[in-house]
Amino acid sequence: MPSIHQIGVIVGMGALVLTTLYAVLTVIAVLIWRFSRPRHRSERLPPVTILKPLCGAEPGLYRHLRSFCELDYPNYQIVFGVRDPADPALAVVERLIAEFPALPIDVVVDPRQHGTNLKTSSLINMLPAARHDIFAMADSDTFVRPDYLTAVTSPLADPKIGLVTCLYKGVATPRLWSRLGAMYINEWYMPSVLLAWLFGHEGYVSGQTLCLRRDTLQAIGGLRPIANHLADDHRLGELVSELGLRIVLSTYVLRAEHHEPSFDSLMSHERRWMRTLRALRPRSFRMIFLTFSLPIAVLGALLGSSEPTLASVAWGLLAATLAARLVLYAVHRVGEERPFLEDLWLVPLRDLLLCWVWCQGLCTSRIIWRGNEFAVDSQGVLRRLS
């Protein structure tokens, strides 16, 4: 019977090998995407309605919304929606209407709630104002370049494609907690999405941008079937796939501002995201800790190196994991204005926080979203508690 020491060595080396393999593969996936991603382009540019649900005047809102008013696209409409007539986001929208009088902009103020997911409820209220048959739904914290709409709607020229979505890059406000939040997106979540993409997975769907045809939405019963889901975007993708249509990852990478005013705010957001992952992947969620590169690799190397014959292998694998982790830190910072090494010291803290929030995701079924508390069941359905 193996001793405790031998078991520790086996577990440590096993975790270290898997962590190193994952870290290296994510780097390969990120680099392949960055330098050889496929292109989807179409000469046909049909009219498009952009649906933008809003809630509050978050930092940078004017700049984000204005970028959607400056698109290089021949015919598009923007529908902004809020639930509260006193929502401060309306002042920003009024300013844009005055600045862009030639652009068709409609505003829907409607408090009706169709489910526990308030964003989806707003979108349901906004749909009657949509004039065109191609929809692009985009979150309020997103800002884009003029070629955005052409890039994300072009794949829909293929009738076999039912939904187009995008990767996105977190752009942090100066606060420490915002920078840590952006690192979560850029250095852990997006690389994991790209690793799945590298192996042919087409199930990723992000609410940062969802593009689909009106007839596709009607065929799945509209947005009401997803109005109670935490991962409403993922559920929408499942329904589209059930129609036999493909989901395409656009070549366009969005930029989304990441603002976390406090540690509590950061943890609240990340608990919600982890709880979402747990609802989507209940079986594999328990093994996600292997993707938290540095803490698991260091622990594995310490356990593995306690066996002298494996010490050099253990430290070599740790070095490979560290190198891969630094590549993930660096690759999305190329060309950015901020000092390249500014957040390097945060890398170990970022990975430790991933472990902490993962543990919380295992132990709780409650989340805070926009100031409201919800319980989340095993199917990802929300039930409001407060």
N, C-alpha and C positions, 0 to 999 in steps of 0.2 A: 504494500500500500504506500503511495507516494507521501512524503512528508509535507508539512506545511510550507517549508522552504521550496520544495520542488513544485508544489501547486502554485506558489507565488511567482516563481520563475516562468512557469508555463503560461499563466494568465497574463503576466506582464509582457512577455514576448509576443503572445498572441495579439494583445491589444496594440502593442507597438507596431507590429507588422501591418495590421489592418489600418491603423491611423496613418502610417506612412504611405501606404498604397492609396488611401483616399486623398491625402494631401497632394501627392504627385499627380494623380488623375485629374483633380480639379484644376491644377495649373495647366495641364495639357488641354483640358476642355476650354478654359478661359482663353488661352493663346490661340487655339484653333478658331474659336468664335471671333476673336478680335481681328485675325488676319485673313481668314478665308471663309467668312460666313456667306451663305447663299443670298442672292438678291432676288427680290420680287418687284417687278416694275410693270406698269401697264400704261398704254397711251390713252386708254379710256378713263376719263375723270368725271364720274357721275356726281350729281349733287349730293351733298352730305349734310346731315344734321349732327352737330356736336351737342351732347347732353352733359351739363356741368352741375351736379348737385353741390350746394354750398351750405356751410354751417359755421358762422362766425367769421370775423376778420382776422384770420391767422396771419402770422408774419409773412410778408412778401406777397400777399394775395393780389394786390394790384398788378405787380410785375408778372405773376404767374398767369392771370387771366388775360392780361394785355397781349402776351405772346400768342394766344389763340386768336386774337383779333388781327394779327399781322401775318397770317398764313398765305403762302403763295399757292392759292387754289382758286379756280375760276368761280365756283358757285357753292357756297356753304352757309349754313345758318347756325347760330349758337342759341341754345336754350339754357338759361340759368334757372335753378330752382332752389327755393328755400321753404322751410316749414313755418317760420315765424315772421310776421310782417315787420317786427322790430329788429330783425337780424341785421347786424352792422355790415354784413357782406353786401347788402343791397346798395349802400352808398357807393361802394366800389363799382358795382355794376352800372349804376346811374352815371358815374363818371365816364365809363367806357362807352356807354350809349351816346353821350355827348361828344366824345372824341372820334367815334367811328359812325357817323350818321348814315353812311351808305351800306353798312354791314347789317344784314338782318339779325337782330338780337331780340329774343323774346324772354320775358321773365315770368315765371310761374311761382306764385306765393300760395301754398296750399298745405294746411296742417293735417290733412287726412293721413291716417296711418293704416297701412295694409298688412303689417306684420311687425315683428320685433326688430328687424333690421331697418333702421331709420333711413339710411342712404338709399336702399332699394325702394322704400316707400316713396321717397322724393322722386326717384326716377319714374316710378309708375305714374305719379301725378304729372310729370313733365311730358310723358309720351304723347298725349293728345296735341301738344303744341308743335310736334315734329312735322315739318313739311315734306321731308325727303325720305327716300326708301333705303338709304344707307345711314346707319347710326354709328357714331363714335362716342362712347362714354368715357369720360376722363375725370380723374380726381382733381380736387381743387389745388393741391400742393404741387402740381405738375407744371413745368414750363418747357416750352418746345421751340424748335427752330422753324423757319418758314416752310421747309419741305416735309414737315411732320405728316400732314393729312394725306399727301400723295403717297408717302411711304407706307402708311398703315392701312390705307383702303385699297391699294392696288391689288393685293392678293385676292380680294373678293371678286375680281373679274373671272376667276375660275369658279364655276358653279359647284365644284366638289369641296370647296373650302367654305366652312360655315362660320368660322370665328377667327379673328386675328387679335393677337395680344402682343405685349412688348416686355422686354427687360427694362429695368430702370436703374439709374445711378442715384444714390443718396448724396445730396449736397448739404453739408452741415452748416448751420448757423454757428457763430463763434463759440458758444458755450461748450464746456467740456462734455456735458451729457449728450448734446446734439452730435458732437463728433463721435462719441462712442456708439450712438444710434446709427449713424451713417456707416460706421465700420461693420456693424451687424449686417446691414444690407449688402455692402460692397465686397466684404471679405469673407462672409460666410454664406448668406442666403443666396445671392446671385450665382456664386461659383457652384453651389449645390444644384441649382436649377440647370446650369450649363452642363454639369456632369450627366444629369439625366438626359438632357438634349443630345449629348454626344453618343449615348447608347440608344438613341431613337425614340425616347419618350416624348409624346406629343400632348401630355395632359396638363402641362403648366398653363395657368390662366391668371392674369393679374388685373385687378380692378383699376390699376393706373391707366390702362387703355383697353377697352373692349370694342371691337368693330364687328358688326354683323349686319346682314340685310334684314329689312322689315319682315319679309316672308319667313325667314328662319326664326325670328323671334315669335312670330305668330304660330309657327308650327310646334313650338315647345310650350305654348300656352301663355306667352308673354313673360313678364317678370314676377308674377304672383307666385309661381312655384318655388322661387328662391327667396321670398320675402321674409322668411323666418330663419334663414341660414346665416351662421357666422361667416363661413367661406362662401359667400354668395357668388363670387366670380368662379370659383372652382365648380360649384354646383351647376352654374350656367354652362360651363364647358362640358360637364357630364351629359347634360340634356342635349346639347348640340351634337355630341359624339353619338348619342343614341339614335339620332336621325341618319347616321351613316356619313356625316360630314366631317371633314378634317379641321383640326385646330392648328393654326400656323403661328409660329413665333416670328414676328416682324424683324427685319434687320435694323430697324430704328431703335435706338436706346434713349429712353426718356431721361430727363433730369427731374428729380423730386426733392424739394427742400425738406430737410429734416430738422425739426426744432423741438428740443426737449428742455424745458425750463428748469427741471429738477431731476434728481435721481429717482424719486417716486414716479415721475412722469415716464421716464425711460423704462423702468421696471414694469409699469402698468401696460405700456405698449407691447413690450417683449413677452410678457405673460400671455397677452391676448394672441400674439403671433404663434407662440409655442402651443397654446391651447388649440389654435387652428390646425397646426401641424398634427397634433395628437388626434384630432377628430378626423383628419384626412387619412392619416397613416397610423392607425392604432397599434398595429403589430410591430412595424419597424420603428416607431417612435422611441421605444425603449433602447434601441441601439444607436440612436442619434449621437450619444455621447462620444462615439468613436470619431465623429467629425470635428470635435473641439480640439484641434491639433495639439497645441503646446501642453496643456495640463495632462492630457492622457499620454502623450509621448514622453514627457518627463517622468511621470509615474511608471510607465512601462519600462523605460530605460533603467530607472533605479532598481526595479524588481529584477529585470533581466540581467543586469550587470552584476548582481549579487552572485551569479554563477560565473566564475572566472573564465571558463571556456567560451562564454557568450558575451563577455563584456565588450569586446571590440565591435561585434555585430550590433549590439544594443546601442552603443554610442554612435555608430555609423548611421543607423536608422533614425536616431534622434536628430543628427545633423541634417539628414535629408528632409525630415519633416520641418525643421526650422527654416531651411532654405526655401522650401515650397511655401511656407507661411509668409516669408518675407516677400516672395514674388507676388502673392495675393495682396499684400499690403501695398506694393509698389505699382502694380500694373495699371490700376485705375487712377493713379495720381499723376501719371505722365501727362504733361501739358497743362496741369492745373496751376492756378495762381498761388495757392497757399504753399508755404515752405514744405519741401518734399519730406523732410524728416520730422516735421512738427509733431506728429502723432505716433512716432515709432515706439516711444516709451509706453504707449497705451496698449500695445499688442498683447502682452501677457494679461493685463487687466481685462481686456475685451474677451479673451478666451475663458478666463475664470468666471466672468459674468455670464457667459453662455452656459457654463455648467450649472451655475446657480439658478438661472431662470428655467433651465430644462428640468431641474429637480422640482421647482415650483409647478411647472406644467404637468408633472407626473402626479402631483399631490392635490391639485385643486381643479374644480370644475366651474369656478366663478371668475369672471373678468369684469373690468371697468372699461366702458367705451363711451366716449363723449360725456363723461360725468354720470352715466347710468350703470347700475350693476346688473349683470346677467348671469344666469346659470346656463351651461352648455352641456347638452347630453352627448351620448356616444355617436350620434349621427350628425353632430355639428349644429343642431337646432337650438336657437336662443330662446330663453324664457326670462322675461324681465323680472328682476327682484326689487328694484327701487327706481 
